[in-house]
Amino acid sequence: MEFCAARRAILQLLGTVAPADRPALLQWMRTTRDFDEFTQDNNDIMLKNIADDLRNCLPLETMLSSEHLALQKIQQQPKPTVHVDAFLYDEDFIDSLCEEGKMSRNYCMVCGSHQTAPLGFISHSFSLMELKFIYHHVLPDLSGKVLVDVGSRLGTVLFGGYLYSSAEQLYGVELNGDFCQLQEMVIKKYQFNDRIKVLHADICTQGSLLQNADVVIMNNVFEYFLNESEQARAWEYISHNVRKQGSLLLTVPSLEESLSVLQTNIQLSPWVKEVPLNYDECLPEDTDREALEQIHLYEIL
Ligand SMILES: C[S@@+](CC[C@H](N)C(=O)[O-])C[C@H]1O[C@@H](n2cnc3c(N)ncnc32)[C@H](O)[C@@H]1O
């Protein structure tokens, strides 16, 4: 149905609604999120445009020379590993870069021979698919809520939250000033500044922000960017300040996994309760289930 015919049909339908119920129906049409599935495509397109903008400002490996420790930790992985940012480069994009010879999924085990093995891939950002899973299936309705993304990097969690949720305020805290500038560029271009704010800071200076947050997101924040004693200190700070009863903490990987390699005094059972997630919920066939299973949600006790 074309636009004019659809509009006529809607007006006709409204004409048949009992006059006493019409205000309630109109109010529902103005405020409901039931139409989200029809506007989703626009939001996906906007996020893809943001990815285009960011790709144009960053090298292929999406790491900055200022990220010494992260670069070093990638080089020290047991198997050769490359950083490919999952928000900027989806599987199809990687395939086309491989076809053009700009990227490879394999490394040569014996130089000059045909013996190859798959490279390890890591991403410092959530992919579009992970963001949609988080906002559509993991988190509840965020109307009136404050969300904090710890280590907001390219801003993907914030932009996803702006487009896919009704969160009232989305705060990003990022240690790296260059990434803060990139986030500001996107916020300005897409006019996201009514609901998104980025702070260039160490999260360990943001106690009151963490204490007031309704949702805190932590996507592998510390492992690649801090040494072990700094990681332990940062986790202690998080566990002392993310304390609002009933608030939610979403982590990748699980808290158990992050903390198992560190020396901390954090006791999980008096602090958080894990909320089971349904990883099969309404997901497209090509979903990377392994990536989704890294996502964990906790309620603060
Ligand atoms: C893996 S990225 C997460 C990106 C983003 N949240 C996402 O999910 O797409 C982690 C980011 O945390 C930042 N970071 C590490 N330690 C931090 C700290 N103590 N305070 C603020 N940001 C930190 C790093 O600079 C890095 O950009």
The ligand as an SDF file (V2000), in Angstrom:
LIG
                    3D

 27 29  0  0  0  0  0  0  0  0999 V2000
   36.9520   -3.2130   24.7910 C   0  0  0  0  0  0  0  0  0  0  0  0
   36.7360   -1.4830   24.7100 S   0  0  0  0  0  0  0  0  0  0  0  0
   34.9760   -1.3610   24.9700 C   0  0  0  0  0  0  0  0  0  0  0  0
   34.2820   -0.5740   23.8680 C   0  0  0  0  0  0  0  0  0  0  0  0
   32.8000   -0.3070   24.0010 C   0  0  0  0  0  0  0  0  0  0  0  0
   32.3430   -0.2120   25.3430 N   0  0  0  0  0  0  0  0  0  0  0  0
   31.9940   -1.3380   23.2610 C   0  0  0  0  0  0  0  0  0  0  0  0
   31.4750   -2.2330   23.9050 O   0  0  0  0  0  0  0  0  0  0  0  0
   31.8640   -1.3020   22.0400 O   0  0  0  0  0  0  0  0  0  0  0  0
   37.3860   -0.9660   26.2670 C   0  0  0  0  0  0  0  0  0  0  0  0
   37.7040    0.5240   26.3690 C   0  0  0  0  0  0  0  0  0  0  0  0
   37.8700    0.8130   27.7720 O   0  0  0  0  0  0  0  0  0  0  0  0
   38.8170    1.8550   27.8940 C   0  0  0  0  0  0  0  0  0  0  0  0
   39.3110    1.8060   29.2960 N   0  0  0  0  0  0  0  0  0  0  0  0
   40.1660    0.9160   29.8300 C   0  0  0  0  0  0  0  0  0  0  0  0
   40.3480    1.1950   31.1320 N   0  0  0  0  0  0  0  0  0  0  0  0
   39.5720    2.2690   31.4310 C   0  0  0  0  0  0  0  0  0  0  0  0
   39.3550    3.0390   32.6230 C   0  0  0  0  0  0  0  0  0  0  0  0
   39.9770    2.7380   33.7660 N   0  0  0  0  0  0  0  0  0  0  0  0
   38.5030    4.0840   32.5710 N   0  0  0  0  0  0  0  0  0  0  0  0
   37.8830    4.4070   31.3990 C   0  0  0  0  0  0  0  0  0  0  0  0
   38.0600    3.7230   30.2400 N   0  0  0  0  0  0  0  0  0  0  0  0
   38.8970    2.6680   30.2580 C   0  0  0  0  0  0  0  0  0  0  0  0
   39.8540    1.5280   26.8400 C   0  0  0  0  0  0  0  0  0  0  0  0
   40.5810    2.6830   26.4650 O   0  0  0  0  0  0  0  0  0  0  0  0
   38.9850    0.9710   25.6960 C   0  0  0  0  0  0  0  0  0  0  0  0
   38.7070    1.9540   24.7390 O   0  0  0  0  0  0  0  0  0  0  0  0
  1  2  1  0
  2  3  1  0
  2 10  1  0
  3  4  1  0
  4  5  1  0
  5  6  1  0
  5  7  1  0
  7  8  2  0
  7  9  1  0
 10 11  1  0
 11 12  1  0
 11 26  1  0
 12 13  1  0
 13 14  1  0
 13 24  1  0
 14 15  1  0
 14 23  1  0
 15 16  2  0
 16 17  1  0
 17 18  1  0
 17 23  2  0
 18 19  1  0
 18 20  2  0
 20 21  1  0
 21 22  2  0
 22 23  1  0
 24 25  1  0
 24 26  1  0
 26 27  1  0
M  CHG  2   2   1   9  -1
M  END
$$$$
